Amino acid sequence: MAVRIYSLAKELKVDSKELVDICTQIGISGKGSALASLDDGEVTKIREHLSGGGAKPSAGPGKKSSAPIAPQRPTKKEVDRVKVISTPKPIDPVIAARQAALEQAAKEKAEQEAAAAAAAEAAEASRASEDSASGKDSGAGGDGEPAESDSATAATPAEPPQDEGPRRPGPLARVMQRGDYVPPGGTTAGGKPPVLGGGGARKAGKGSGGRARPAIKLAPMPTNEPPKPAPRGKKEPAAQKPDMKLPADALKASKAGATPLKAHLRKAEDALQSEKEKGAKGRGKKGDTPMLGGREQRQLSRSRTGRRSGGMSRPPRRSRRRRSGINTAAPRKGKVTVQLPCTVRELSEAAGVAATDILRLLMEEGVMTTIAAVMDPDLTELVAAELGLEVEFRDELTVEDEYLAEIRDREDAEEDLQPRAPIITFLGHVDHGKTSLIDKIIDTDVVSGESGGITQHIRAYTIFKNDQQISFVDTPGHEAFTEMRARGANVTDIAVLVVAADDGIMPQTEEAISHARAAEVPIIVALNKCDLPGVDANQAMQGLTAQELVPSEWGGDVEVVKTSAITGEGIDELLDTILTVAELHEFTANPDRPALGTCIEAQQESDRGVVSKVMVQNGTLRVGDVIVSGQAYGKVKAMYDTLIPTARLEEAGPSVPVNITGFDVAPGAGEAFYVLDDIAKARTIAEDRAHEARNSNLDVDVQHVTLENLFDRLDGAEEVQTLNIILRADVRGSIEAIQKELGKLDHPEVKIKLLQKSVGGITEADVTLADASDAIIIGFNVVPDEKARIMADKRGVQVRRYEVIYKITEDLKAAIEGLLKPEEREIDLGRALVQQIFKISRSGTIAGCRVLSGVVERNARARVIRDNTIIGDYPIDTLRREKDDAKEVREGLECGIKLSGFNDVKEGDLFDVYRVEEVGRSFED
Ligand SMILES: Nc1nc2c(ncn2[C@@H]2O[C@H](COP(=O)(O)OP(=O)(O)OP(=O)(O)O)[C@@H](O)[C@H]2O)c(=O)[nH]1
């Protein structure tokens, strides 16, 4: 019987990877991964090899023995050699927290029942005494009996309820009953709320308990956000007092009074004066900032340094201390780089010119100023020119960059990294069983039906399987998964693609595959509903193969697990596969740093305020931590388990989802969160973001790749770049032809990656994917639907439509080479729906239309769209409003349109109206 390498490795207590290497050494080829299968002969060969080597457990002395090798306990040497990566201990605090919550609930229930029983007894007793007083009590026993009865009643509340019958042990109880469970000392029910994540993992990570797992190589955490520039000052030389003198010619030139500097200074002063008069308030934006002093500048300076008091003439302490060291004056340079806004001091430091010399230069121009005065770019340039220097500007650092860059960019030392639980997302076509599978997994191992803690709203949870932690993020659909990625949040390590065996690959399955591929996460397939009679798993596997997901049992590299969420078939194997894939990827994090992660969702609750579900991705989040996420900030007031929401936690380590309270407003789903050391900083960042969002007139905040800017992006790039493409076409044949043509495009610096190819019109899902993956969308004989078009405009995603295949390759080639000549560009004008047809013998067919959006112009062209497919493209011949010719007809109005050369118009057709404009070359310079 075929056995997987990792299973055999487990049995033989050796590292899976080591076993892969052994396969190669002993001539068993094609076993590149621990997930590969071995046949009986190969297993025997391996066993013989290991027994011959003497270092591994052996089957016994006889080589010919065919008896299975009994798993043996590894020797101490072996245990020492194999680094244990299982994390048995984190189970304790989580289970303890959950158990504490469940026990508390049980206790409350018992108390309520006891109170009810006591009340009933008391009522009974009072009735009895009334009866006795009225001489109705004829029973034996006299006065003593009620007393006995009372004492029995008094004892009742302390007893567990007896009438419930034997209770099925809950999963937590089951875990407690297991031999490998060690209860955490003093942190269970009734004690201080236990902690979750980090601490246990840390202890466990280096322990020697649990089964032997492969040795790990520690990998860096995937980052959530693109790297930001390092904070200012990090790499800058220390403040200095250079001994360079101003060049005489520079001074002479400025003294002559004819320099542009004087005029500029006057301009700056005027501007400052008018700003003062206006009493303008503003912060953060250099455009609003009066240069060379002013209250606003002081505010800006404070907001950037985080100081709440002090004037700009006094430099921040840190700077002063820095300057008191050795003079590290840089030699005078011919070209200097400064960051805007630039102060006199910064220019002096960058240029290696004494600040006093710059001040003197300014003074000679009649401007009395200070070393901390901010100069605008023009003035900086002019002063530099006076000094005989060329100046280059770096982008201004935002407050956010200053505070968060260090946190985001901080790389963890390898020795600080610990194994962390994998975060798994289930994707797939609607109704294929994603939710049922997750429910089954949770029910199987952690929570029984009595927990009552799982609600529809819980979308992320962590569970334990064989002492291994796994976290799930249950997104309602792959769009939500991709939406999060679009916001820079990658909260998934492994995607489980759920495919119903009776249905096979469906359109949303294809989309889910593209989304998982674009996220570059490993894919495991759960072939679900295998319990249904007559399902043909082979057919579904053929479908997977057609999607380039070749099952490992067919020699491919994709693990396909046959499951049933109803019978539980394959659930354990699915979990094992997830854990093995996770093990191979060695996900790690540093629990000893301030937390950062992603907000999965947030909502305002009437009693608790904002409750946010966050996934900790690195570090440890603690109650009391200062956090910022999007435009929200606050302090973590309380933390709850997501699976059993009554279980309170004190901290959460990497890969642990928790519900927290404390944000002032609800952060958006997919927003990154960070822990800061100061609430004022968090407030500044959140306010700054809110301010920017309010002031931003542009909806498009990301400049996505377009064929026009592709070359600019490639410019200066060192490595091979990837151009991601989403292709939608009218028929499968077109896709194949285009794919073939794209394959011919061979460029040393640009790789073309087809993220998704499918038949049909362009949808919002395509735009979401393009947004998240920085892709362009190519529509071949198809158009975007209205919502997709609006979304693409809003998100700056380029949608290019073609009707001739060679034009696609021509454009791509030209774009890569920077020679794209967009001589003609189509300007979308609007859309009109054909509501009625009028056949007029002399003129032809007139389409009675309603303009759905935009405008229809007389000299424009119209693509005729039927069932989301372009069936033709014709010039508009006549455009009429009622009986009159019209130049244009706007949204909401009715009109008659006659197309030139096309009479086969039908009701329900859409006219996609556009104009062709001549546009100059983009890359002339
Ligand atoms: N026979 C059988 N039915 C299943 C299985 N898994 C799920 N179902 C049923 O399929 C239906 C859909 O299951 P869900 O778990 O809601 O599917 P889903 O993929 O989460 O659906 P959406 O969340 O709507 O995308 C339900 O009626 C389930 O009971 C299975 O393994 N076997």
The ligand as a Tripos MOL2 file, in Angstrom:
@<TRIPOS>MOLECULE
LIG
   32    34     1     0     0
SMALL
NO_CHARGES

@<TRIPOS>ATOM
      1 N1        -23.5880   15.0710    1.3800 N.pl3     1 LIG1
      2 C1        -22.8120   16.0320    1.7550 C.ar      1 LIG1
      3 N2        -23.2830   17.2790    1.8970 N.ar      1 LIG1
      4 C2        -22.4460   18.2660    2.2880 C.ar      1 LIG1
      5 C3        -21.0940   18.0090    2.5580 C.ar      1 LIG1
      6 N3        -20.5130   19.1770    2.9070 N.ar      1 LIG1
      7 C4        -21.4570   20.1090    2.8790 C.ar      1 LIG1
      8 N4        -22.6250   19.5690    2.5080 N.ar      1 LIG1
      9 C5        -23.8980   20.2680    2.3460 C.3       1 LIG1
     10 O1        -23.7570   21.2290    1.3260 O.3       1 LIG1
     11 C6        -24.4710   22.4130    1.6390 C.3       1 LIG1
     12 C7        -23.5530   23.5970    1.5750 C.3       1 LIG1
     13 O2        -22.5700   23.4730    2.5610 O.3       1 LIG1
     14 P1        -21.7940   24.7210    3.1280 P.3       1 LIG1
     15 O3        -20.8170   24.2360    4.1180 O.co2     1 LIG1
     16 O4        -22.7140   25.8030    3.5360 O.co2     1 LIG1
     17 O5        -21.0440   25.1930    1.8210 O.3       1 LIG1
     18 P2        -20.1350   26.4790    1.6510 P.3       1 LIG1
     19 O6        -19.1490   26.1400    0.6080 O.co2     1 LIG1
     20 O7        -19.6220   26.9380    2.9420 O.co2     1 LIG1
     21 O8        -21.1820   27.4770    1.1020 O.3       1 LIG1
     22 P3        -21.0510   29.0750    1.0500 P.3       1 LIG1
     23 O9        -20.5550   29.5330    2.3900 O.co2     1 LIG1
     24 O10       -22.4300   29.4940    0.7480 O.co2     1 LIG1
     25 O11       -20.0910   29.3510   -0.0260 O.co2     1 LIG1
     26 C8        -25.0670   22.1780    3.0120 C.3       1 LIG1
     27 O12       -26.3880   21.7770    2.8480 O.3       1 LIG1
     28 C9        -24.2530   21.0550    3.5810 C.3       1 LIG1
     29 O13       -24.9630   20.2640    4.4670 O.3       1 LIG1
     30 C10       -20.6100   16.6660    2.3970 C.ar      1 LIG1
     31 O14       -19.4490   16.3400    2.5970 O.2       1 LIG1
     32 N5        -21.5170   15.7440    1.9950 N.ar      1 LIG1
@<TRIPOS>BOND
     1     1     2 1
     2     2     3 ar
     3     2    32 ar
     4     3     4 ar
     5     4     5 ar
     6     4     8 ar
     7     5     6 ar
     8     5    30 ar
     9     6     7 ar
    10     7     8 ar
    11     8     9 1
    12     9    10 1
    13     9    28 1
    14    10    11 1
    15    11    12 1
    16    11    26 1
    17    12    13 1
    18    13    14 1
    19    14    15 2
    20    14    16 1
    21    14    17 1
    22    17    18 1
    23    18    19 2
    24    18    20 1
    25    18    21 1
    26    21    22 1
    27    22    23 2
    28    22    24 1
    29    22    25 1
    30    26    27 1
    31    26    28 1
    32    28    29 1
    33    30    31 2
    34    30    32 ar
@<TRIPOS>SUBSTRUCTURE
     1 LIG1         1 GROUP 0 **** ****
